[in-house]
Amino acid sequence: MISYIKGIVSEVGDGYVVIENNGIGYIANVADASAWSGISGKAEETIVFTQMIVREDDISLCGFKTRQDLQMFNKLLTVNGVGTKAALALLGTLSTESLSKAIVFEDVDSIVRAPGVGKKSAQRIVLELKDKLGDISGFTPEEASFADESVSENIDGSNAKAEALQALVALGYSKAEAAGALGKIKEEYDN
């Protein structure tokens, strides 16, 4: 098992990077090759966290910028029907934090944005990973309140936050993005 490779990113291709270490170039499949293009060819060392994938007909490495991305990748691989390509597509479409929020908030619409991930797969990801990601303690209280849609603040008999969330979703934002934006709004009511 290779935990990480410390070296120079010598080449960035479509869906892969080459990390040179002691005269050996390691090819690693990556979620978003464009994120690596800024460091390609520079003489500074970088750390690429890796996961070795062993199949009957293939042995390959997948590379990640952070250990959190690697951990999310490994969690995605535990979901029945999610393979290496789908997991990389998900991490290339959504950041690890956004994907975590989408899973916790059961935001299937955000998850299906990834190429090759359909609605049934997205629902399975939510079902199987929601408990594995732990509770929603990593999110702000405002964001967490949207997870179960139990916002308690009512204004003039209506739930303003829930209505704002529904409006943003209707405008095309994912539920997680809308909840994050609304969570940043500081409400001040002087009654």
Backbone hydrogen bonds, N-H to C=O, Kabsch-Sander energy under -0.5 kcal/mol:
donor,donor_aa,acceptor,acceptor_aa,energy
3,S,1,M,-0.6
5,I,48,V,-2.3
7,G,5,I,-0.7
7,G,46,T,-2.4
8,I,20,E,-2.2
10,S,8,I,-1.0
10,S,18,V,-2.2
11,E,18,V,-1.2
13,G,16,Y,-2.7
15,G,13,G,-1.3
16,Y,13,G,-0.7
17,V,28,A,-2.2
18,V,11,E,-2.6
19,I,17,V,-0.5
19,I,26,Y,-2.8
20,E,8,I,-3.4
20,E,18,V,-0.6
21,N,19,I,-0.5
21,N,24,I,-2.8
24,I,21,N,-1.6
26,Y,19,I,-2.9
26,Y,24,I,-0.6
27,I,25,G,-0.5
28,A,17,V,-2.7
29,N,61,L,-3.2
30,V,15,G,-1.8
31,A,63,G,-0.5
35,A,32,D,-1.2
36,W,33,A,-1.4
37,S,33,A,-0.8
39,I,36,W,-1.5
40,S,36,W,-0.6
40,S,37,S,-0.6
41,G,9,V,-3.0
42,K,39,I,-1.2
46,T,7,G,-3.1
48,V,5,I,-2.6
48,V,46,T,-0.5
49,F,47,I,-0.6
49,F,64,F,-2.3
50,T,3,S,-2.3
51,Q,62,C,-1.8
53,I,60,S,-3.3
54,V,52,M,-0.6
55,R,53,I,-0.6
55,R,58,D,-3.6
60,S,53,I,-2.5
61,L,27,I,-0.5
62,C,51,Q,-2.0
63,G,29,N,-3.1
64,F,49,F,-2.3
70,L,66,T,-1.6
71,Q,67,R,-2.5
72,M,68,Q,-2.4
73,F,69,D,-2.4
74,N,70,L,-2.3
75,K,71,Q,-2.0
76,L,72,M,-2.5
77,L,73,F,-1.9
78,T,74,N,-0.6
78,T,75,K,-0.9
79,V,76,L,-1.4
82,V,79,V,-2.1
83,G,81,G,-0.7
87,A,83,G,-2.5
88,L,84,T,-2.6
89,A,85,K,-2.4
90,L,86,A,-2.4
91,L,87,A,-2.1
92,G,88,L,-1.6
93,T,89,A,-1.4
94,L,90,L,-2.9
99,L,95,S,-2.9
100,S,96,T,-2.3
101,K,97,E,-2.4
102,A,98,S,-2.5
103,I,99,L,-2.2
104,V,100,S,-2.8
105,F,101,K,-3.0
106,E,103,I,-1.0
107,D,102,A,-3.2
108,V,106,E,-1.4
110,S,107,D,-0.7
111,I,107,D,-1.2
112,V,108,V,-2.2
113,R,110,S,-1.0
114,A,111,I,-1.5
117,V,114,A,-1.8
118,G,116,G,-0.6
122,A,118,G,-2.4
123,Q,119,K,-2.5
124,R,120,K,-2.1
125,I,121,S,-2.5
126,V,122,A,-2.3
127,L,123,Q,-2.6
128,E,124,R,-2.8
129,L,125,I,-2.2
130,K,126,V,-1.8
133,L,129,L,-1.9
134,G,131,D,-1.2
138,G,135,D,-0.5
139,F,136,I,-1.8
144,A,140,T,-3.0
145,S,141,P,-1.9
146,F,142,E,-0.8
146,F,143,E,-0.9
147,A,143,E,-0.7
147,A,144,A,-1.0
148,D,144,A,-0.7
150,S,145,S,-1.6
154,N,152,S,-0.6
155,I,158,S,-3.0
158,S,155,I,-1.9
160,A,158,S,-1.1
163,E,159,N,-2.4
164,A,160,A,-2.6
165,L,161,K,-2.5
166,Q,162,A,-2.4
167,A,163,E,-2.3
168,L,164,A,-2.4
169,V,165,L,-2.3
170,A,166,Q,-2.2
171,L,167,A,-1.4
172,G,169,V,-1.4
173,Y,168,L,-2.2
178,A,174,S,-2.6
179,A,175,K,-2.5
180,G,176,A,-2.4
181,A,177,E,-2.3
182,L,178,A,-2.6
183,G,179,A,-2.1
184,K,180,G,-0.8
184,K,181,A,-0.7
185,I,182,L,-0.8
187,E,185,I,-0.7
190,D,188,E,-0.5
191,N,189,Y,-0.8
